[in-house]
Amino acid sequence: MFNTTETLRGFAHSSFEDRYGAKCSIQKSSIAFEDCIWFGVNDADPKIMCNNAVRNGVPAQDNCGWQPYEIPEDVLLTTRMHLTQEQVKQIIPVLQHFVDTGELPD
């Protein structure tokens, strides 16, 4: 499932796909003063409903539900979480409960 490599700067990087095939990754952060990781999808992959496209200045594609929605180059979409060790420690019990039961804890 995971394809583990290193970044050009030598930080561990693992890539994988989610349930819907979105490219995701987990990577050791280069932040100097604290151990952190980056975790999440690699691309926001914005989309718009075809019936709303024209209203939003996008030519509508025929016979579709969702269609790609181009975001200007000067707009940033954050797709990955920057997590500290403490934050990951707090998430692990929730994930472990899901692994064990298929549910989120109450």
C-alpha positions in Angstrom: 0.0 0.0 0.0 2.8 2.5 0.9 5.5 3.5 -1.5 8.3 4.9 0.8 11.0 7.1 -0.6 13.0 10.1 0.5 12.6 13.8 -0.5 15.4 15.6 -2.3 16.4 16.9 1.2 16.5 13.4 2.7 13.2 13.4 4.6 11.1 10.2 4.6 8.0 10.3 2.3 5.4 7.6 1.8 2.7 7.8 -0.8 -0.6 5.9 -1.1 -4.1 6.2 -2.4 -7.3 6.6 -0.4 -10.6 4.7 -0.9 -11.4 6.8 -4.0 -8.0 6.7 -5.6 -6.9 10.2 -4.5 -3.1 10.4 -4.2 -2.1 10.9 -0.6 1.2 11.1 1.4 2.8 11.2 4.8 6.1 13.0 5.1 8.6 13.9 7.8 8.5 17.7 8.1 11.6 19.8 7.6 10.6 22.1 10.5 13.8 22.6 12.6 12.5 23.2 16.1 9.9 20.4 16.5 9.2 16.9 15.1 6.2 17.1 12.8 4.8 15.3 9.8 2.7 16.3 6.8 -0.3 14.1 6.2 -3.2 14.2 3.7 -4.2 14.4 0.1 -1.6 15.8 -2.4 -4.1 17.7 -4.5 -7.4 19.4 -3.6 -8.8 18.4 -7.1 -11.5 21.1 -7.0 -14.7 20.4 -8.8 -18.0 22.2 -9.5 -21.5 20.8 -10.3 -22.1 21.1 -14.1 -25.4 22.9 -13.5 -23.6 25.6 -11.5 -20.6 25.9 -13.8 -21.9 28.6 -16.1 -23.2 30.7 -13.2 -19.6 30.6 -11.9 -18.0 31.5 -15.2 -17.0 28.0 -16.2 -18.1 26.4 -19.5 -20.3 23.5 -18.6 -19.5 20.0 -19.8 -22.4 17.9 -21.1 -24.1 15.1 -19.2 -22.0 15.2 -16.0 -22.5 15.8 -12.3 -19.1 17.2 -11.2 -16.5 18.7 -13.5 -13.0 20.0 -12.9 -12.9 23.6 -11.5 -9.7 25.5 -12.3 -8.3 27.5 -9.4 -6.1 30.5 -10.2 -2.4 29.9 -9.8 -2.2 32.6 -7.1 -4.7 30.8 -4.8 -3.4 28.3 -2.3 -5.5 25.3 -1.2 -4.2 23.6 1.9 -4.6 19.8 1.5 -2.2 18.3 4.1 -2.2 18.6 7.9 1.0 19.6 9.6 0.9 17.5 12.8 3.1 17.5 15.9 4.0 14.3 17.8 1.5 15.3 20.5 -1.3 15.8 17.9 -0.6 12.4 16.4 -0.5 10.8 19.9 -4.0 12.2 20.4 -5.3 10.9 17.1 -3.9 7.4 17.4 -6.5 6.1 20.0 -9.4 7.4 17.7 -7.8 5.6 14.7 -7.2 2.4 16.8 -10.8 2.4 17.9 -11.9 2.6 14.3 -9.5 -0.2 13.3 -10.9 -2.4 16.1 -14.6 -1.6 15.7 -15.2 0.2 12.4 -16.7 3.0 14.5 -15.5 6.3 16.0 -15.4 6.5 19.8 -18.3 8.3 21.6 
